[in-house]
Each structure stands twice: as C-alpha cells, then as structure tokens.
Amino acid sequence: MPTDIYCPVCGEKIKTSFTVKEEDGTSVDWLWCVCGSIFHQKGIKKDYFNEDYLKEIKEFKMVEDRYHLITRTYVPLVEELTYGRKFLDVGFGLPILIEDMRKRGWVSDGIDLIKNDYITGDFETYRFTDKYDFIFMGHVLESLKNPIGALYKAHELLNPSGVLMVMSIDAEAVWVTGMSQFGHWQSKEKWLFFSERQFKKVVKRLGYNIILKRKNFAKRWLAWNDFHVICQKSHQPERKE
C-alpha cells in the first residue's frame, strides 16, 4: 500500500487496505480507516451518471415502492420538526419522492447530473438562490467529490430548524455481512463509505442535531447495509454586539 495516505473523513493516516475483485474483473484497493470509513483512490468520473445509469435505476426491483416507503415512514416526522414546506432532493435520479412531497403540499425541487425537468447540475458547485426546509440525500454522499463539504453546504441552504435526511452505506456493516455479502464494491459509482459513528461526529460538528438514526440491513429500502439519519439545523445563538 502507498504511504502517506490520509482519511478524507477524519484525517488519520491509513495503515490498512484490502483488494476487492469487482464484477467486471477489476481489482480495486479499498483503504480502511480507524474511524471506520472505507474509500478508494481511483476517483469517479461524473459522466458515469448518464441515461444508461438512469435506465438501471428504473429497472431496480420495486423502485417506486422503495421511495414511497420513505414518504410513509420518515416524512411525517420531518413535518413535525419544521414549519416550512420547501423540499430539495439531491441526486434524485427518479422524481418519485419529489412528486410524493408535492402531493403532501410541499414546494418541491430536485437536482441531478442527469438531464431532468428540475435542476440539471452538480450539487457541489451549483449556486442556489433558494433556501429549503427539508433536504434529502439518498445514497449520493458515496459518490460526491467532497461529501463533508456537501453536508456543510446543505446546512447553509437550510432555513432555521430545517431538516436534512441522509441515507448512506454504512462502512461498518461489512463486519456483520462479511466481504462477499456487503454488496457495494462498485468503484465506478462509489468511492467513500462513512461509518455511522463517524458520520454522527461530522454532522454534529457541522451544526446539526441528530433526531433519528438507525441501521438498516433490509432490502426494501433504496439500498441495504446502510444507515438512515435525520438531523436538524441547530438554532444559532444571537451574537452580542
């Protein structure tokens, strides 16, 4: 393993790596940090997320039911947490959740790299002019160039008491599933998996209060072996002049 590699999540020097042979026969070195996070250094080409990729999402088993499950399970809690009703889905792929939120009375929008009827663009670089009350990131952090920067940007885009929900692969699920059953060694699409414990530290440091957190191993959600976290933008104390 090359020397002097540092974790993009916690900054610790990496001392552990392992090689995974992916479905296309490619061997990729994944680096494992003491904070639990796992990543590789190949980098991701954003043109990978194109119409062919979208076609695969559309063919995902019971994909509409998976999105509706999010609406039924988590959105009622979000609606109790914030008075506002402006929603943004980051990297949505399919606009199912956007449409669900509109039916519930939310002013809803989404941003995705793939051309769409909402905002076509890169969340990390796009200049938003609006603020939001609820931002959803469903399995996009794994593919972003600077996921911690994206979490900070979401915090800045939220209105006071705004809510962020994140679904992301839990790196430490591999201890439960084993290497072969983990199911997410796809280096062309994903490059970084947070551990849930380190993710919680990051969002707290960025100014969020964690409202709900849970580990998921079931395959009826958007993905499996992941964590679901709902966090709320902290009230900022008034500055004394």
Secondary structure, 3 states (H helix, E strand, C coil): CCCCCECCCCCCECCEEEEEECCCCCEEEEEECCCCCEECCCCCCHHHCCHHHHHHHHCCCCHHHHHHHHHHHCHHHHHHHCCCCEEEEECCCCCHHHHHHHHCCCEEEEEECCCCCCEECCCCCCCCCCCEEEEEEECCHHHCCCHHHHHHHHHHHEEEEEEEEEEEECHHHHHHHCHHHHCCCCCCCCCEECCHHHHHHHHHHHCEEEEEEEEECCCCCCCCCEEEEEEEECCCCCCCC
